[in-house]
Amino acid sequence: MSSNPEDSNNPEDLVSVRYMVDDVGAAVGFYTKYLGFTVRMNAAPAFADVVRGQLRLLLSGPTSSAGRPMPDGAVPAPGGWNRIHLIVSDISAEVDRLRAAGVPFRNEIVKGPGGQQILLEDPAGNVVELFQPAGT
């Protein structure tokens, strides 16, 4: 997996997704070490901005403005089932590599008519889907 930060200089050309995380430093390490992201901006412990191609992932910690409680008292938290979707060319090899590194998975590889997928978790419990399209 690789990322080209030169593709990501103009924020208007990026697709941005925000993930709430418990530990911004751990999240930055996870996404850069295991999933091919590069750091665009790091203001840990509150916030970091990492990119992979045209995907900009906003990692917001508890002390970030995105982590402030809502008027009803609800506090934004990591986890859930919404996820980023990363295309891989060899899902089995990626799963082997990530498992060997101790990355946790929520399931096993699922095969369907469109391809194969598996769900892994970042250090805060946010879901990342690895997907290998059918025919690759």
Secondary structure as UniProt FT lines:
FT   HELIX           5..8
FT   HELIX           11..13
FT   STRAND          15..20
FT   HELIX           24..34
FT   STRAND          38..43
FT   TURN            44..46
FT   STRAND          47..52
FT   TURN            53..54
FT   STRAND          55..60
FT   TURN            62..63
FT   HELIX           65..67
FT   TURN            71..72
FT   STRAND          83..87
FT   HELIX           91..100
FT   TURN            101..102
FT   STRAND          110..112
FT   TURN            113..114
FT   STRAND          115..121
FT   TURN            123..124
FT   STRAND          127..133
FT   TURN            134..135
//
